[in-house]
Amino acid sequence: MASLIGLGSRQLELVGFSAMDERNIRLHFEGPRTAGHTLPAQVMVRALDNIQQIVYLLAKQERGDVMKQRARVSREVEKTFALICQIPESGGYALPQEIGDPSEDFFNEDEIKSVANKFTLLTEAIEAGNVTDVSQVVPDHVYRSAILKRYKAAQPPKRSGLILSIEDYKQRCLLGGKDALDKIENIEAAGKVHELGETPGYLIGTLVKMDFVQRSLSLKLLSGRTVQAFYQDDFEPTLLENARGQIQIHGNIQYDEKSDPTLVSDVDDVTELDLSTITVKNFEHNDGYLSVYPPLSFEIELDEESGFLSTSGDFGILVCAETRSALEDEIDEALKMLWIEYAQEKDKALSPKAIELAKELRKRISENLS
């Protein structure tokens, strides 16, 4: 009997295997939490929902739909291009997918295979870091921006200790999870053309007003100044969810002669300003992970003048960054450095204080190569 995983108004059906062809892909999760062939449901749902949205967007592009405002998906496209989840396989946690439901009346194998082929070509182009090929598969910059955003969102949160690789039906890697975010962000950066006088950057503030027709918002900055910003429709859910809280946006910022921001165009990232404690239970190192016990905790401080986030904690770690995710990366890099230069070093090569630090690191951190 088939079981269903609900994703909003959509459903992903779990069925047995079918004949493998280009319509089949494989989502391969790896990390310590998959050691027992298990996976947190929220990580799986997040990945499935975003991969499904990529397929829908490619299908809309295939049909020549112009994406001017909201990326509305018709019921027919939802049913025709649904991802069909198959039985999980061994190897971390591998979840085979089939693009398109042959049981639907609107099923058109040639059309679905064409969309599936574009998904494969696009994913391979991202893996290769080939901006030209990415643009050839998705020529429209609005579609391209929305799709790349979905590829990023499909990846598990960095703090989860999990990564997601995308494979074809032959289990050939199309996009490796370890550096997927970096590759996607490099392609996004390479595809931007900034106007004279604009500088890409982050701003933090409170959402004051939204204009759904103009796709603009008014953001009250930490300084008390209000600026107008223009965004894409993909960000409306995040904006509405955080209508009363602080958000962080990234875009092309225009400044006046006093170096105060006046306008933000081409907003390409909107996130909730999350100042909750960062907890580190493990971090990636070489081909495995290092586990920390008891976990490390880092309280985040916001410098309202610069907009930078900073934190300090055990082992003398003190780092700062523009975003929470970048701050987490800095913590990981600091831990890697401490592990290599102190914990893995011979005591005879260290000073007395360094030996104390090395012993504490070895006591709290252990290698996990699974």
Secondary structure, DSSP 8 states (H G I E B T S, - for coil): --EEEEETTEEEEE------STTEEEEEEESGGGTTS---HHHHHHHHHHHHHHHHHHHHHHTT---SSS----HHHHHHT-EEE---BTTTEEEEEEES-TTSTT--HHHHHHHHHHHHHHHHHHHHT-HHHHHHHS--HHHHHHHHHHHHHHS--GGGT-EEEEEETT--EEE-STTHHHHHHHHHHHT----TTEEEEEEEEEEEEEETTTTEEEEEETTS-EEEEEE-GGGHHHHHHTTTSEEEEEEEEEE-TTS-EEEEEEEEEEEE---S-EEEEEEEETTEEEEEEEEEEEEEEE-TTT--EEEEEGGGEEEEESSHHHHHHHHHHHHHHHIIIIITS-GGGS-HHHHHHHHHHHHHEEEE--
